[in-house]
């Protein structure tokens, strides 16, 4: 094949590719779309984080803390749990830590328990905890789970009567009735929790979902 002929073929291929990229039905669009997402997604996340961090931390007296066992939905074979609910009682949005410090206590003193964020062991180099914004009147929730049965050779169990979350420089406390157990040979009582996330606000004017 002649050299000029080869150059013409290459130029012809370049022209066809260029036309495909300009064509509205271009099959290269998915690649271009995902490339754009990969390029601009970090910027969007950074802007979201910056906007959230610009909001003030929620004062402890602006939020309420409650628990909800969801009618036993967390109960299983030797396991139990509850839903932690933080509600913004104020008229302005504010933010809280995604995984605030949790402490358990009875009527006399604090009770030792070691927490772990659910899924953290699978994240490398470590979980990135974005701030959680609570709109006025809205709620954020977290799943708290623990072993409730004495299933270990060296059982260590606690029965707290209250649970406290650190909120900013203060704290909020709620009544608690769980029975938490752990392996005394591996550090004692443990629990798992998910990061706090926005919970849909009940809207009485919303239309029911139809299938």
N, C-alpha and C positions, 0 to 999 in steps of 0.2 A: 504494500500500500504506500502511496506517495506521502511525503511529509506534509505537503499542503493539504492533502485530503484528510489526514489525521487531525490537523489543526482545525479544519472546518468542522469535523465531527465533534471535537471537544467544545468549540464555540457553540455549536448547535445544541449540545447537551446543556451548557450553561444557560442558554436562552430559554430552553424548555423548563429548566428548574426555576428560573426567575419568574416565568409566566405562571407556573404552578403556585409559587409563593404569593403572587398577587391575586390569583384566582380566588373568588369567594368560597369555592368548594375545595380549597387546597388541602391536601392530605397531610401537609407538614404543619398545619395549624396546631394539632395537639402538642407537638414538640415545642412550638413557639409559646403556647399557652403555659405549659408547665415550666418552661425556662423562665418566663416572666414571673410566675408565682414564686419560684425558687429565688429569684432576684429580689422581689419586692416584699415577700412575706416577712423577712427579718425586720425590715423597716416598719411594717405595720405593727408587728409585735412590740417593737421598741417604743413606738408612739403610744400604743395602748398602755404599756407599763408606765411610761412617763406621765400620761394623763391620770392614771390611777394613783401614782405616788404623789401627784400634786394635791390630791385630796387629803384632808386631815385624818389622822387616826381616830377611830371611834372612841370617845370617852366611855368609860365603863358604865356611867349612868345614862348613856344614850341607847344602850342595847339591853335586851332581856335574853336570858338563857333558859331554855327548856329542854326536856327530853321527851321522846315519843317512842315507845316500843312497838308501835304499829301493830297492835293486837297480836303480839308474838311472832311477827314476821321474821325476826332475827333468830328465833330459837331453833336449834337443831340438835344433833347428837352431841351432847356434852358441850355445846356452844350456845352463846347468847349474845345480845347486843342491844343497842338503842340508837335512835337518831338524835343527834345534838342539833338544836335549833337556836340560832342567833337572829334576833329581830331588831331592826332599826326603829326605835321609838321616836326619833327626832324628825325634824322637817328638812334636814339637809343630808346629802349622801356623805358617807365616810367609809374608811377602809379598816380591815382587820387582817391580822396575819392568817395565812392559809392554814397553818397548823399551829395554833396557839398551845401554850403549855397547859397540860391537864394534870390536875392533882386530885387524889381521892382522900377522903377523911371520914372518920366516925365522930362520935360526940366528944372524944377525948383528944385525938391527935391525927396527924397525917398518916396515911398508909402507903407503903412503898409499892409502886407498880411501874414497869418500864414499857414505854410506848414505842410503836414503830409505824411509820406511815405506810399504808397499804400500797404495794407496788414499788416502793423505794429501792428494794434490793435488785430490781431489774433495770434500774436507770443508771447510766454511766455518763459522766463521772459522778453524777449525783443529781437528785431532784432539784429542779429550779422552781421555787415557790413564788409565783406571781402574787401581788397583793389582791385581795378580794374586796370588791366594792359592794356595799349594801345601800341600795336606794332607800329613800324615806318610805317607811311602812313595809319594806320588803324583808325577806329572810334569806339566810344562807344556812346550809345544812352539811353535816358530816356524819358518816356511818362509823359508829364505835362498836367494835366486836371483841369478844374475849372467850376464853375457855371457862365454862361454868361448872364442869364436872371434875371430880377428883380422880383423874385418869393417870396420874403419874406415880412412880414408885416413891418419890419424895415430894408429896403434895405440899404446896404452900398456898393458902387461900386467904382472901380478905373479903369482908362484907361491909363496904363503905355505906354511909348514910347520906353522903353528899359528894358532889363533884364540882370542882372549881376550874374555870378557864381564865387564863391571864388575858386581859383585854387592855392593850396599851400599857399604861402605868398602873392600872387598877385590875380588877377582876370581877367576875360574876359567878355566883354559886347557885346550883339547883339541887333539889332533892334527888337521891339516887338509891336504888335498891338492888343493885346487881351483886352477884356472887362470883368473884374472879379467882381463878386458880392458875398456878404455874408449876413448873418443875424446879424444885429446890436445888437440883444438881446443875441447873443451867441458868441460874440467876433469879429465880423466883417468878412472881406474877408478871405477866405481860398482857398487852392488849394491842389491837391494831385500829387505826383510824384512817379515813380518807380525808383529803384536803377539803376544806370548806368550799362550797360552790353555791352559786345563786339558786334559789328555789323559786319556782313560779308563784306569783302572787295570785290568790284567789280573786277572780273577777266575776261578780254575780251577773253582770250584763253580758258575759261571753255566751255565745251560742253553743249548745251541746254538740259534741262530735257525733256525726252520723256515719254509719258504715254502709 
